[in-house]
Amino acid sequence: MMEATQICELFRILGDPTRLSILLMLMDGERCVTDVAASLGMSKCAISHQLRTLKGNHLIRRRKAGKFVFYSLSDGYIQEIIEKAQEHLAKV
């Protein structure tokens, strides 16, 4: 039963349009908060909140370079999940 709860939590996180948009951007490579905020037309504070949620659930990782922090997908699994969802929707 715990597995079902964990899967539900993953889909809850992916179900947020902002978080999913961030993950889609990161599929193309790492980004800093400023880039993500500008691309989505949101404040850096709002994006940072979403990034904390994604990082706290091990979906992304961060890399510090001087004053900048860059985010990327933590592994290929999340990209596979999103790509499978896209494939499914293309067939519907």
Secondary structure, 3 states (H helix, E strand, C coil): CHHHHHHHHHHHHHCCHHHHHHHHHHCCCCEEHHHHHHHHCCCHHHHHHHHHHHHHCCCEEEEEECCEEEEEECCHHHHHHHHHHHHHHHHC
